[in-house]
Amino acid sequence: MQIVRRYKAVHGILKVFEILGWGTAGIGVLFALIGFSEGDFPLLTPVPDPSFWDRAIAAIPGLLFVQAGLAAIALSKVGAANIDTAEMTYELLELTRKSSTSISAPPKPADALTKPRVVTPVVRANRMEEGQEDDPKGTFVSYHNGTSIFLRATGYFVGETRFPDLASAKAHIDKG
């Protein structure tokens, strides 16, 4: 699959930014080496016999240039990765749209309002299974002599009559 570059200008700008970062890092290495070897800062009065610490301190500006150059390189690489991700995502989306008929654009609001809404009624069997929810009556517990027994937070119910336990509810149904 050939990736089509849609952001050529941004890629060019990031490439220039990366080249400038490499140049800055290279110049920083030179400044750090010169500072360390001379032991003093350019255009200042020279130190007659610089110590190691004088040399290390004199190399700091060059090292800061190196750090700035590496940061520019890293930022240009992050930007290029973001652009590449955007281009690849676009290509994958196009490929998916071409190869699949199940993915389509969402319906327009006018289409959604003009099309009839089809509702399929839910048909319940005469007998429920144990543990089956049947709001607002509660949770179905048992089917005894043709009557359903439900469990709610306050007890067992046959119709609207409350019982403390299942045996009492079945006894009530047996009485008739």
C-alpha positions in Angstrom: 0.0 0.0 0.0 1.5 3.3 -1.1 0.9 6.1 1.5 -0.1 9.4 -0.1 1.6 12.4 1.6 -1.1 14.9 2.3 1.1 17.2 4.5 4.1 17.7 2.4 4.7 21.3 3.6 4.7 20.2 7.2 7.1 17.4 6.5 9.4 19.9 4.8 9.3 22.3 7.7 10.0 19.5 10.2 12.9 18.4 8.1 14.4 21.9 8.1 13.8 22.0 11.9 15.6 18.7 12.3 18.6 19.9 10.2 18.8 23.1 12.2 18.8 20.9 15.4 21.7 18.8 14.1 23.6 22.0 13.2 22.9 23.5 16.6 24.0 20.3 18.4 27.2 20.2 16.3 28.1 23.8 17.0 27.4 23.1 20.7 29.9 20.2 20.7 32.5 22.5 19.1 31.8 25.3 21.7 32.0 22.7 24.6 35.3 21.4 23.3 36.8 24.9 22.9 35.5 26.0 26.3 36.9 22.9 28.0 40.3 23.2 26.2 40.7 26.9 26.8 39.3 26.9 30.3 37.6 30.3 29.9 34.8 32.0 28.0 35.6 33.6 24.7 35.9 37.4 24.6 36.7 37.5 28.4 40.0 37.8 30.1 41.9 34.5 29.9 42.6 32.5 33.0 46.3 31.8 33.3 46.2 28.2 34.7 42.6 26.9 34.5 41.6 24.0 36.8 39.4 21.1 35.8 36.4 22.9 37.2 37.2 26.1 35.3 37.3 24.0 32.1 34.0 22.2 33.0 32.2 25.5 33.7 33.6 27.0 30.4 32.1 24.0 28.5 28.6 24.6 29.9 27.4 27.0 27.2 28.4 24.5 24.5 26.6 21.7 26.3 23.5 23.9 26.5 23.7 24.3 22.7 23.9 20.6 22.3 20.9 20.1 24.5 18.9 22.7 22.5 19.9 21.0 19.3 18.9 17.6 20.5 15.5 19.0 21.8 14.9 20.4 18.3 15.6 17.1 16.7 13.3 15.3 19.2 10.5 17.7 18.6 10.8 17.4 14.8 10.7 13.6 15.1 7.6 13.8 17.3 5.9 16.1 14.9 6.7 13.8 12.0 5.4 10.8 13.9 2.1 12.7 14.5 1.8 13.6 10.8 2.6 10.0 9.8 -0.1 8.7 12.1 -2.6 11.1 10.7 -1.8 10.0 7.1 -1.9 6.3 8.0 -5.2 6.7 9.8 -6.7 8.4 6.8 -5.4 5.6 4.5 -6.8 2.9 6.8 -10.2 4.6 7.0 -10.3 4.9 3.2 -9.3 1.2 2.9 -12.0 0.2 5.4 -14.7 2.2 3.6 -13.8 0.6 0.3 -13.6 -3.0 1.5 -16.6 -3.0 3.9 -20.3 -2.4 3.2 -21.2 -2.5 6.9 -19.4 0.7 7.7 -21.3 3.7 6.4 -21.8 7.3 7.3 -24.4 7.9 10.1 -27.9 8.7 8.9 -28.7 12.3 8.3 -31.2 13.8 10.8 -33.9 14.3 8.1 -33.6 10.6 7.1 -33.9 9.4 10.6 -37.1 11.4 11.1 -38.8 10.3 7.8 -38.1 6.6 8.1 -40.7 4.6 10.2 -39.4 3.2 13.4 -39.9 -0.5 13.7 -40.6 -1.9 17.2 -40.6 -5.6 17.8 -42.9 -6.5 20.7 -41.5 -8.8 23.3 -43.7 -11.9 23.7 -43.5 -13.6 27.1 -44.2 -17.2 27.8 -46.9 -18.0 30.2 -44.3 -19.5 32.7 -41.3 -17.5 33.8 -37.9 -19.0 34.7 -36.6 -18.7 38.3 -34.6 -15.5 38.9 -36.1 -13.7 35.9 -36.7 -10.0 36.5 -40.2 -8.7 36.1 -40.3 -5.1 37.2 -42.2 -3.6 39.0 -43.4 -6.8 40.6 -39.9 -7.9 41.7 -37.8 -11.0 40.9 -39.7 -14.1 39.9 -39.1 -16.9 42.4 -41.7 -19.6 41.7 -44.7 -20.7 39.8 -47.1 -22.5 42.2 -50.5 -23.9 41.1 -50.8 -21.4 38.2 -49.8 -18.3 40.3 -46.5 -16.5 40.2 -44.6 -15.7 43.4 -42.2 -12.7 43.4 -39.4 -11.6 45.7 -39.0 -7.9 46.6 -36.9 -6.2 49.2 -39.7 -6.4 51.8 -40.6 -10.1 51.3 -42.4 -12.6 49.0 -45.4 -11.4 47.1 -48.4 -13.1 45.6 -50.2 -10.2 43.8 -50.0 -7.4 46.3 -50.1 -9.6 49.4 -46.8 -9.9 51.3 -45.5 -13.0 53.0 -42.4 -13.4 55.2 -41.2 -16.6 53.5 -41.8 -18.7 50.4 -43.7 -21.5 52.3 -46.3 -19.0 53.6 -46.8 -17.7 50.1 -47.4 -21.2 48.7 -49.7 -22.0 51.6 -51.8 -18.9 50.8 -52.1 -20.1 47.1 -53.1 -23.6 48.2 -55.9 -22.1 50.4 -57.3 -20.6 47.3 
